[in-house]
Amino acid sequence: MNQEPLALEVVVAKHCQQCRQSLQVADALQKEFPALKVHVVDLDAPDAVKPDAVFAVPSYLLNGRVVSLGNPEVEEISGTIRALLQAREVAK
C-alpha cells in the first residue's frame, strides 16, 4: 500500500461563491487530522498551477485524486480520510 503522506488539495477561485466555505472545510480537516498536509490552491494566484484533474471549483483532491467536486460534508470527507488512515495501519 502506498505510504506517501496524505495530502489534500482544495482548489478554489475568487469568482466561486462556494469557495469561501471550502476554506472552512480545509481548516476543519487540518484540525481533525494534524498529519494531513492541506494545501489550498487559489487559481487566481499568479503562481497557481491547476491540477490536471480539476475542471470545476471547488475541488478536493486527496493525493492527486478527486474526492469531491463541490463542498463535501466535513463528516463525509473525514470518513474517507479516516478509512485511508486505517487501511494504512492494517497494511503495516
Phi, psi and omega in degrees: 000142181296127183249018175297152180301145177289131180229131178246123173256131176246112186262123184227170175210155184295328182287349186270117181289330180284345185291336176298319177294329179302322179295324177291320178297314180301317179296317179297320180292321178297322178291320181287326183234082184302332180279349180286128177274107181258128180229123176268124178255109178268109184296346178272353178289144183301328183259012184293139175240118181283124175301142183305324185284350186271127175229002178207157176237148353285151174229146179240126179239128177252113185050044174086354180253133179295124177248346177198133167256123188089173183280121176278164169292139181303320181297323181294310182287330174298319178298320178297314180295316180299318179297319177296318179296319179294319179297324177293322178295319179295324184285345183293000000 
